[in-house]
Amino acid sequence: MKAHEFSPCGTVCDDCDWFKGEKQPQCPGCKAVEGKPFWGNCETYTCVKDRGLEHCGVCDEFPCDDFMSRYDPSEGPKNAVVRAGLLAYRAKHGDEKTVELARKIGHEK
């Protein structure tokens, strides 16, 4: 079974329309572009990389004010809250259960 692709900020890339190529420009994922997606530089990616972490949910300072202030403007602050919940869940329950939960709530669809 192929491992799921996640962004460090809590997005399940496998379910993202840009990652899937349903929206353009297509995004190959944060890891592939080293935190420089089509929309600019991702400060969250840089923070996670500088701290040597897999994702924000395993950081001792999570959820920090910086994380909570970064969200998709089309969705508003609720986006950060949902991603924070998914990251906390991922840190405790792992990737598979997090993907199931994300799909159940319709995150990134």
NORUR-V48144 format. One record per residue. N is the residue number from 0. PSI is psi as a letter, one per 40 degrees, with the letter a starting at -180 (NA if undefined). Layout:
<<N;PSI> <N;PSI>>
//
This chain:
<<0;h> <1;h> <2;i> <3;i> <4;h> <5;i> <6;i> <7;d> <8;e> <9;e> <10;h> <11;g> <12;d> <13;d> <14;e> <15;h> <16;d> <17;d> <18;d> <19;e> <20;e> <21;e> <22;i> <23;i> <24;i> <25;i> <26;h> <27;e> <28;i> <29;d> <30;d> <31;d> <32;e> <33;f> <34;e> <35;g> <36;i> <37;d> <38;e> <39;a> <40;h> <41;h> <42;d> <43;d> <44;d> <45;d> <46;d> <47;d> <48;d> <49;d> <50;e> <51;f> <52;i> <53;d> <54;i> <55;d> <56;e> <57;e> <58;i> <59;d> <60;e> <61;h> <62;h> <63;i> <64;d> <65;d> <66;d> <67;e> <68;e> <69;h> <70;i> <71;h> <72;d> <73;e> <74;d> <75;a> <76;d> <77;d> <78;d> <79;d> <80;d> <81;d> <82;d> <83;d> <84;d> <85;d> <86;d> <87;d> <88;d> <89;d> <90;d> <91;d> <92;e> <93;i> <94;d> <95;d> <96;d> <97;d> <98;d> <99;d> <100;d> <101;d> <102;d> <103;d> <104;e> <105;f> <106;h> <107;f> <108;NA>>
//
